[in-house]
C-alpha cells in the first residue's frame, strides 16, 4: 500500500515535467522575465497610441518633446493616432515641473499611460538636470536636447512595459 501513493505522485511529476513551465503560466514561471521577441512584437503592433496635451511646460519645450516622442514611437513600430481618433488602446498624458534648487535646474516629468476610459495602467516618471541655474531660471533655460532625452526615455520605458504587460 505504501508504494501506490508514491507511484501516483511520481506519475504526476513525470506528466508535469513533460510540459515547459511557461506553458502553465508565464506569470508563475518567471514574473520578471522579459517577453519573447514575438510576444513583444505582437504587443507593440496591437498598440494604438495617442498623446494627450502636455501639462506644465510651455509650447516651445513641448514642441521638441512632441516631435521626438512621435519619431521614437514610429521607430519602435508604435502606431500613433491624432486626438480625434476614438479607437485607441493607450493614451500618454504628460505632466512637467521645473525645479530650481541649490543652483541646479531640473525638469521633473510624469507620463501616465491611460486606457480610453481614463484608467491609469502605468506611470513613467523621472527627472533630467538642465545644469546650473540662475536665481530667476525658467523654462527658457531648458534646452531642446534635454526634452528630447525625456522623450527617448519615455518611449523606451513604454515599450518595455508594453512588451511585458497584458494591458
C-alpha positions as CSV (number, residue, x, y, z in Angstrom):
1,X,0.0,0.0,0.0
2,X,2.8,2.5,0.7
3,X,4.1,2.1,-2.8
4,X,0.9,3.0,-4.6
5,X,0.6,6.7,-3.5
6,X,4.3,7.2,-4.3
7,X,3.8,5.8,-7.7
8,X,0.9,8.2,-8.3
9,X,2.9,11.2,-7.2
10,X,5.8,10.1,-9.4
11,X,3.5,9.6,-12.3
12,X,2.0,13.1,-11.8
13,X,5.5,14.6,-11.6
14,X,6.5,12.8,-14.8
15,X,3.5,14.2,-16.6
16,X,4.0,17.7,-15.3
17,X,7.7,17.6,-16.1
18,X,6.9,16.9,-19.7
19,X,5.4,20.4,-20.0
20,X,7.5,23.5,-20.1
21,X,6.9,25.7,-17.1
22,X,5.9,28.6,-19.2
23,X,3.0,26.6,-20.7
24,X,1.4,26.5,-17.3
25,X,1.5,30.3,-16.7
26,X,4.2,32.8,-17.8
27,X,3.4,34.9,-14.7
28,X,4.0,32.0,-12.3
29,X,7.1,30.7,-14.2
30,X,9.0,33.9,-14.2
31,X,7.1,37.1,-13.4
32,X,10.0,39.4,-14.2
33,X,11.3,37.6,-17.3
34,X,11.2,39.6,-20.5
35,X,8.6,38.6,-23.1
36,X,9.8,36.7,-26.1
37,X,10.6,38.9,-29.2
38,X,7.4,37.5,-30.9
39,X,5.3,38.5,-27.9
40,X,6.9,41.9,-27.8
41,X,6.2,42.5,-31.5
42,X,2.6,41.4,-31.1
43,X,2.0,43.6,-28.1
44,X,3.5,46.6,-29.8
45,X,1.8,46.1,-33.1
46,X,-1.6,45.9,-31.2
47,X,-0.9,49.2,-29.6
48,X,-2.9,52.1,-30.9
49,X,-1.3,55.1,-29.1
50,X,-2.3,58.7,-28.7
51,X,-0.6,61.6,-26.9
52,X,-2.8,63.8,-24.7
53,X,-1.9,67.5,-24.3
54,X,1.2,68.0,-22.1
55,X,0.7,69.9,-18.9
56,X,3.1,72.2,-17.1
57,X,5.7,73.1,-19.8
58,X,5.4,75.9,-22.3
59,X,4.8,75.3,-26.0
60,X,8.4,75.8,-27.0
61,X,9.7,73.0,-24.8
62,X,6.7,70.7,-25.6
63,X,7.2,71.1,-29.3
64,X,10.7,69.5,-29.4
65,X,9.5,66.8,-26.9
66,X,6.4,66.0,-29.0
67,X,8.4,65.7,-32.2
68,X,10.8,63.4,-30.6
69,X,8.1,61.3,-28.9
70,X,6.5,60.8,-32.4
71,X,9.8,60.0,-34.0
72,X,10.8,57.5,-31.4
73,X,7.3,55.8,-31.3
74,X,7.4,55.3,-35.1
75,X,11.0,53.9,-34.8
76,X,9.6,51.4,-32.2
77,X,6.8,50.4,-34.6
78,X,4.1,52.0,-32.4
79,X,1.1,53.4,-34.3
80,X,0.2,57.0,-33.3
81,X,-3.2,58.4,-33.8
82,X,-4.5,62.0,-33.7
83,X,-6.6,63.3,-30.8
84,X,-9.8,62.9,-32.8
85,X,-9.3,59.2,-33.1
86,X,-11.6,57.2,-30.8
87,X,-10.3,53.7,-31.4
88,X,-7.0,53.8,-29.4
89,X,-5.6,51.4,-26.8
90,X,-3.3,53.7,-24.8
91,X,-3.0,57.4,-24.2
92,X,0.1,59.1,-22.8
93,X,-0.6,62.1,-20.7
94,X,2.5,64.1,-19.6
95,X,3.0,66.4,-16.6
96,X,6.0,68.6,-16.1
97,X,7.5,70.7,-13.3
98,X,10.6,72.8,-13.2
99,X,12.7,72.8,-10.0
100,X,15.4,75.4,-9.3
101,X,17.1,74.2,-6.2
102,X,20.6,74.6,-5.0
103,X,21.7,76.3,-8.2
104,X,20.6,73.4,-10.3
105,X,17.7,73.5,-12.8
106,X,15.8,70.1,-13.0
107,X,12.9,69.1,-15.2
108,X,10.6,66.6,-13.4
109,X,8.3,64.6,-15.6
110,X,5.4,62.1,-15.2
111,X,3.7,60.3,-18.0
112,X,0.5,58.4,-17.2
113,X,-0.4,55.6,-19.6
114,X,-4.2,55.5,-19.5
115,X,-6.8,53.5,-21.3
116,X,-9.6,55.1,-23.3
117,X,-11.8,55.1,-20.2
118,X,-9.3,57.1,-18.2
119,X,-7.9,54.3,-16.0
120,X,-4.2,54.6,-15.3
121,X,-2.4,51.5,-16.5
122,X,1.2,52.5,-15.9
123,X,3.2,55.5,-14.8
124,X,6.6,56.6,-16.2
125,X,8.5,59.3,-14.3
126,X,11.9,60.8,-13.9
127,X,13.9,63.9,-13.9
128,X,16.6,65.5,-16.1
129,X,19.1,68.1,-15.0
130,X,19.5,71.2,-17.1
131,X,22.6,72.1,-15.3
132,X,23.4,75.3,-13.4
133,X,20.6,77.7,-13.0
134,X,20.4,81.4,-12.4
135,X,18.3,82.6,-9.4
136,X,15.5,83.5,-11.8
137,X,15.8,80.5,-14.2
138,X,12.8,79.5,-16.1
139,X,11.7,77.1,-18.9
140,X,13.5,79.3,-21.5
141,X,16.8,77.9,-19.9
142,X,15.7,74.3,-20.7
143,X,17.4,73.1,-23.9
144,X,15.7,71.1,-26.6
145,X,18.1,68.1,-26.2
146,X,17.0,67.7,-22.6
147,X,13.4,67.5,-23.6
148,X,14.4,65.0,-26.4
149,X,16.1,62.8,-23.8
150,X,12.9,62.8,-21.8
151,X,11.0,61.7,-24.9
152,X,13.6,58.9,-25.6
153,X,13.4,57.6,-22.0
154,X,9.6,57.8,-22.0
155,X,9.2,55.8,-25.2
156,X,11.8,53.2,-24.2
157,X,10.0,52.7,-20.8
158,X,6.6,52.5,-22.5
159,X,8.0,49.8,-25.0
160,X,9.5,47.8,-22.1
161,X,6.3,48.0,-20.1
162,X,4.0,47.2,-23.1
163,X,6.1,44.3,-24.2
164,X,5.8,42.7,-20.8
165,X,2.2,43.6,-19.9
166,X,-1.2,42.5,-20.9
167,X,-2.8,45.9,-20.6
